[in-house]
Each structure stands twice: as structure tokens, then as C-alpha cells.
Amino acid sequence: MSHSRLGDRLAVVSQSGPTVTLFDAVGHRAETVLTLPAEPHELCFDAEHRLLYCTSSYVSGYYGDNTGRNHLLTVIDPDAGRIVEVIDLSPEHGPHGMALDPARHLLYVSVEAGPAGPGGVVVLDTTTRKVLRRINTLAPGPHWFAIDPDGLLGYAANKEAPFVTVVELATGELAGKISVSGSEGIAVSPDGSTVAVAAQKADFTRRPVDPSILLIDTRSGAIVRTLPAEDTVIPVHWTAAGVLLAGEVRIPAETGSVFGSHVPNGRLVVWAGPSAAEVERVGTAEVGAMPLTLTSPPDGGRAYVAAVGASTVSVVDLADLTRPTVVDTLEVARAGEPGAHGLAYITGA
């Protein structure tokens, strides 16, 4: 059972809002709604400085179907419920995924290929909020980025390129390429032993062929297991307890659109085992259409699943991993399509 404390909050992006809503993590009451620059996407919470970061990726639309890339990073004080600063990352553009290294006070932000160079990662100092440097990932669209618990290696999931990029964070040098034929979400296990990556770029015009989650051994850089999925996998997330969560998107047989009342619910899949490399599928739960983002509180007792098609967040109790139970569904206001997107769990001050 999750033990959310008074003062904890859940931050949720509405991509078309364009807003970030701060919900009370205990009673799930919406406390604050902030209007952000166009097309907010992902969130990252810096507990040391009590700041929440939000990327704005496009002028309108989404990856592969937009009217131009945005270049902004919004900094929010969640305790005061206000925007502190909007950082212009130009000439970088298309910022999306983020990873925090609290020990070194660094924030990594993935950016798409453009005027500044090939796809890569921008590195910010979280104390000064200034850009320090960029790391090239040698792919046009690094969408999600994850780092190991020691802050030594970074892993970029590349939608278009047939590999996951591995970089040495201290030097910015390429450490390797792991063959994956297009990828979506990526996450490193809490013990740092295993990277989980959603294989295949999502294609909403057809049903996927052999969708899966690949498990990569971080010591050897080799793919050690392939976890089969029933439908397209986009987000993957490890809880602090070492449970692997995945969000599967059901593609309608009659249309390629992932929006609208005809779109089937998504599925949360729970994988657990004695070690990160030995997880097995143990439970599932029905969630909103097109699950796009996953997070969990520090105790790992719940999963939060943002469904961009339904514009909802499913709150899932993980007390019994074989029977994950949706205990609440948060409605996230939107001004059009898409809806609920990025998530961050904010512990109380």
C-alpha cells in the first residue's frame, strides 16, 4: 500500500492545455493550474532546489506531425504554485525527455537535431540553471534519456535511429551503440544493472509486429532478454522497489488515430522478479487510451499512468502486483488533442 504524505503532490501536464496541474497526492484534489508555453511535454522534479522543470517541444502538434519545434524549458516552484523562469534553449529545439543527477547538480534534457547539431542532450547546472554543454547522441530524434544511479552513463532512446546511444556523462564521449530498431521509453533499474527500452518506434497507422521490451545489461551493453508485449509499448518505468512498469497502447484496427471515443483503453503491465534481469509478467490493469507516461512515489506502492488519448491519469495500487487495482482516475482538462502527458511526483517540503 502506498503511503502518500500530506503535502505530497502529483504534477500533470496537459499538452493541449497548455497547462501543468498540481494535484494533492492524498485526496487527488486539483490545487493549482498553471498556464505554460505551447505544447508542454515532460516533467522532472529537483527535490534539492524544490523546482519542477517542464519541456515545451513543439509550436503545435507532436513528434512527426507538428508545425515547428519549440525551444523552451519552464521552471516552476511547486510549493508557491508559480512559474519562476522560462529558459530559452535556442538554438537547440524540440526539448523532450529529462534526467536528473542530484549528486552533481545536473539536469539532462534531450533535444532534436537542428541548428545546434545532431540530436543530443543539453546539460544544465541546477544551481545556476545555466547551460553547461551539449552531448551528441548521433541520432535525429533522441526522445527519452535515462542515466544510471551513479551518474556515469546516459542512455538515449532514438525513435528514428536503429540503436540506443550510450554516452559517458563526464566526458560526453560516445560509449557505444546498442542495436534496437527504433525505440520509445527507456529507464534504468534502481540498482543500475539493467536498462529497459521499449522496442520499435510507435506507428499509429497499423498494429505492431512483435512489440517488446528489451533488457540491456549495463556492464556488457548486451541485450540479455526480450520481454514480449501484446501491443505497442511507449512508456517504461522502474519503481524504487525494482518493479518494472510498462504502458501498452492498443491501436484501433479500423483507424490509425489514437484519439477519440473509439480508441480502446490502454494497458498497464507489471513485471517483477528476484532481480531486474529476471522479471516476469505478473499483472495488468486497464487504463486510459494511449498511456504515454509513467511514474511512482518513493515507496513504489502506486503507479500513475498518464493517458494522452483519454486525458486521464490512472492511480493504480500496487500492493498486490498480481492484481494491480485502479483506485482513482484523475480528469485532466485539455483545450483539444492531445491531453494528459508528463508526470512528476513531488514529495512534501
C-alpha positions in Angstrom: 0.0 0.0 0.0 1.3 3.4 -0.9 1.7 5.9 1.9 1.4 9.3 0.2 2.0 12.0 2.8 0.2 15.2 3.4 2.0 17.8 1.3 2.9 15.4 -1.5 1.7 16.4 -4.9 1.3 14.9 -8.4 2.2 17.3 -11.2 0.4 16.5 -14.6 0.9 18.2 -18.0 -2.0 18.8 -20.3 -0.2 19.1 -23.7 -3.1 21.0 -25.4 -4.0 22.8 -22.2 -1.3 24.1 -22.3 -1.0 23.6 -18.5 0.6 21.9 -15.5 -1.9 20.9 -12.8 -0.7 20.2 -9.2 -2.9 17.6 -7.5 -2.9 16.8 -3.8 -1.3 13.3 -3.8 -3.5 12.1 -1.0 -7.0 13.3 -1.9 -6.3 14.0 -5.6 -7.8 17.5 -5.4 -6.5 19.9 -8.1 -4.7 22.6 -6.1 -3.1 24.8 -8.8 -3.3 25.1 -12.6 -0.5 26.9 -14.4 -0.6 28.0 -18.0 2.6 27.3 -19.8 4.1 28.0 -23.3 2.7 25.9 -26.1 3.0 22.1 -26.1 4.4 21.2 -22.7 5.5 17.6 -22.7 7.6 16.1 -19.9 8.3 17.0 -16.2 11.3 16.5 -13.9 11.3 17.4 -10.2 14.5 18.6 -8.5 14.0 17.9 -4.8 17.1 19.7 -3.7 16.1 23.1 -5.1 12.3 22.4 -4.9 11.9 23.1 -8.6 9.9 21.4 -11.3 11.1 21.5 -14.9 8.8 21.2 -18.0 9.9 20.9 -21.6 7.9 22.6 -24.4 8.7 20.6 -27.5 6.6 22.0 -30.4 4.7 25.0 -31.6 1.7 22.7 -32.1 1.3 19.0 -32.8 3.6 16.2 -31.7 6.6 14.2 -32.8 6.4 13.6 -36.6 3.4 15.8 -37.1 3.9 19.4 -35.9 4.1 23.0 -37.2 7.6 23.6 -35.8 9.7 22.9 -32.8 9.7 24.9 -29.6 12.8 25.6 -27.6 11.7 26.4 -24.1 12.2 24.9 -20.6 9.8 26.2 -17.9 10.9 26.3 -14.3 8.1 26.0 -11.7 8.1 26.5 -7.9 5.5 23.8 -7.0 5.3 25.0 -3.3 4.4 28.5 -4.3 2.5 27.4 -7.3 4.1 29.8 -9.7 6.4 29.9 -12.7 9.9 31.0 -11.8 11.6 31.3 -15.2 11.3 30.3 -18.8 14.7 29.3 -20.2 15.3 29.7 -23.9 17.4 26.8 -25.1 17.9 28.3 -28.7 19.4 27.3 -31.0 18.5 24.0 -29.5 15.0 22.9 -30.2 12.5 20.1 -29.6 13.4 19.5 -25.9 11.7 16.5 -24.6 12.9 13.9 -22.0 14.8 14.8 -18.9 17.0 13.1 -16.4 18.4 14.5 -13.1 21.7 13.8 -11.4 21.2 15.3 -8.0 24.6 14.4 -6.7 26.3 16.5 -9.3 23.5 19.1 -9.6 23.0 18.4 -13.3 19.9 18.2 -15.5 20.0 16.4 -18.8 17.5 17.5 -21.5 17.1 15.6 -24.8 16.9 17.8 -27.9 16.2 17.0 -31.6 18.6 17.5 -34.5 18.6 21.1 -35.7 20.7 24.3 -36.0 22.8 23.4 -32.9 23.8 20.0 -34.3 22.7 16.4 -34.4 20.2 15.1 -31.9 21.7 15.3 -28.4 21.4 16.2 -24.8 21.8 19.6 -23.2 23.4 19.7 -19.8 22.2 22.3 -17.3 23.6 23.3 -13.8 20.6 23.0 -11.5 22.1 25.6 -9.1 22.6 28.4 -11.7 20.1 27.0 -14.3 22.7 27.7 -17.0 23.5 25.5 -19.9 27.0 24.0 -19.5 27.4 21.9 -22.7 25.7 19.5 -25.1 26.3 15.8 -25.7 25.7 14.5 -29.2 23.7 11.2 -29.4 24.2 10.9 -33.2 20.5 10.4 -34.0 17.9 12.8 -35.2 15.2 12.2 -32.6 16.5 11.2 -29.1 13.2 11.4 -27.3 13.8 9.9 -23.9 17.0 9.9 -21.9 18.0 8.0 -18.8 21.1 7.9 -16.6 22.4 5.2 -14.3 22.2 5.8 -10.5 25.9 6.6 -10.3 25.6 9.4 -12.9 28.3 7.8 -15.1 26.5 6.6 -18.2 23.5 8.0 -20.1 21.2 6.1 -22.5 19.2 7.8 -25.3 16.2 6.1 -26.9 16.1 7.1 -30.6 12.9 6.9 -32.5 14.4 7.0 -35.9 17.9 5.5 -35.5 18.4 1.7 -35.2 20.2 1.9 -31.9 20.2 3.1 -28.3 23.0 5.6 -27.8 25.3 5.2 -24.7 27.4 8.2 -23.6 29.9 8.8 -20.9 28.4 11.7 -19.0 31.6 13.1 -17.6 33.3 13.4 -21.0 30.3 13.5 -23.3 32.0 10.8 -25.4 30.2 8.0 -27.2 30.5 4.8 -25.2 28.6 2.6 -27.5 25.5 1.9 -29.7 23.1 -0.9 -28.8 21.2 -2.3 -31.9 17.5 -1.6 -31.4 15.3 -1.0 -34.5 13.7 2.2 -33.2 12.8 2.8 -29.6 10.4 4.7 -27.3 10.6 4.8 -23.5 13.8 3.9 -21.6 14.6 3.5 -17.9 17.5 2.2 -15.8 16.7 -0.1 -12.9 17.3 1.2 -9.3 20.3 -1.0 -8.8 21.9 0.2 -12.1 22.2 -3.3 -13.5 19.6 -3.2 -16.3 18.2 -0.8 -18.9 14.7 -1.4 -20.1 13.8 0.0 -23.5 10.5 -0.2 -25.5 11.5 -1.6 -28.8 10.1 -0.3 -32.1 9.0 3.2 -32.8 5.3 3.6 -32.3 3.3 3.5 -35.5 -0.3 4.5 -35.0 -1.4 3.5 -38.6 -1.1 -0.2 -38.0 -0.9 -2.9 -35.4 2.7 -3.7 -34.3 4.6 -6.8 -35.2 6.3 -8.5 -32.3 6.3 -5.5 -29.9 8.6 -6.0 -26.9 10.7 -4.6 -24.1 14.4 -5.2 -24.3 16.5 -5.7 -21.2 20.1 -4.5 -21.6 22.9 -5.4 -19.2 24.7 -2.2 -18.3 28.0 -3.9 -17.7 28.3 -5.6 -21.0 26.0 -3.4 -23.1 24.3 -6.6 -24.4 20.6 -7.3 -24.8 20.1 -10.1 -22.3 16.3 -10.6 -22.6 13.3 -9.8 -24.8 10.0 -9.4 -22.9 7.1 -9.9 -25.3 4.2 -7.4 -25.3 0.7 -7.7 -26.7 0.6 -4.1 -28.0 2.8 -1.1 -28.8 4.8 -0.2 -25.7 5.6 3.5 -25.2 6.5 4.3 -21.5 8.6 2.1 -19.2 9.4 2.8 -15.6 11.2 1.1 -12.7 9.7 1.8 -9.3 12.1 2.2 -6.3 11.2 -1.4 -5.3 12.6 -2.7 -8.6 9.2 -3.4 -10.2 9.1 -2.7 -14.0 6.0 -1.0 -15.3 5.1 -0.7 -19.0 2.3 1.1 -20.8 0.8 -0.6 -23.8 -1.2 1.3 -26.5 -3.9 -0.5 -28.3 -4.0 0.6 -31.9 -7.6 0.5 -33.3 -7.9 -1.9 -36.2 -10.2 0.4 -38.2 -8.2 3.7 -37.9 -4.8 5.0 -37.2 -6.0 7.7 -34.9 -5.2 7.3 -31.2 -7.7 10.0 -30.2 -11.5 9.9 -30.0 -14.2 7.8 -28.3 -13.5 4.8 -30.5 -10.0 4.3 -29.1 -9.6 1.3 -26.8 -8.2 1.6 -23.3 -4.5 1.2 -22.7 -2.9 -1.4 -20.5 -0.5 -1.2 -17.6 1.7 -4.2 -17.4 3.6 -5.1 -14.2 6.8 -7.1 -14.4 8.5 -8.3 -11.2 11.1 -10.9 -10.1 14.1 -11.6 -7.9 16.3 -9.3 -9.9 16.0 -6.7 -12.6 17.1 -9.2 -15.3 14.7 -11.9 -14.1 11.4 -10.1 -14.1 8.3 -11.9 -15.3 4.9 -10.5 -16.3 2.8 -10.8 -13.1 -0.2 -8.5 -13.5 -2.1 -6.0 -15.7 -4.7 -3.2 -15.3 -6.9 -1.3 -17.8 -6.0 2.4 -18.0 -6.9 5.3 -20.3 -6.4 5.4 -24.0 -2.8 5.8 -25.2 -0.7 5.6 -22.0 2.3 7.8 -22.6 4.0 8.5 -19.2 4.5 6.5 -16.0 5.8 7.5 -12.6 5.6 6.2 -9.0 6.1 7.6 -5.5 9.3 7.0 -3.5 7.8 3.9 -1.8 6.8 2.3 -5.1 3.3 1.5 -3.8 1.4 3.1 -6.6 1.7 3.7 -10.3 0.5 6.8 -12.0 -0.4 6.4 -15.7 -1.0 9.5 -17.9 -3.1 8.6 -20.9 -2.8 11.3 -23.6 -5.7 10.0 -25.7 -8.2 9.9 -22.8 -6.6 12.9 -21.0 -6.7 11.0 -17.7 -4.3 9.8 -15.0 -5.0 6.3 -13.6 -3.9 5.9 -10.0 -3.0 2.2 -9.6 -2.5 0.4 -6.3 0.5 -2.0 -6.5 0.0 -3.6 -3.1 -0.7 -6.9 -4.9 1.4 -7.0 -8.0 -0.7 -9.8 -9.5 -3.8 -7.7 -9.2 -2.9 -4.0 -9.7 -6.1 -2.0 -9.0 -7.1 1.3 -10.3 -8.2 3.2 -7.2 -8.8 6.6 -8.8 -8.9 8.3 -12.2 -7.9 12.0 -12.5 -9.5 14.0 -15.3 -7.1 16.4 -16.9 -8.6 19.4 -18.7 -7.5 19.9 -22.3 -8.1 22.5 -25.0 -8.0 19.9 -27.8 -5.9 17.0 -28.6 -3.6 15.6 -27.1 -4.3 15.7 -23.4 -2.5 14.4 -20.3 1.2 13.9 -20.9 4.1 14.4 -18.5 4.1 13.4 -14.8 6.2 14.1 -11.7 5.7 13.0 -8.1 6.6 15.9 -5.7 7.4 15.0 -2.1 6.4 17.5 0.5 9.0 20.1 1.7 
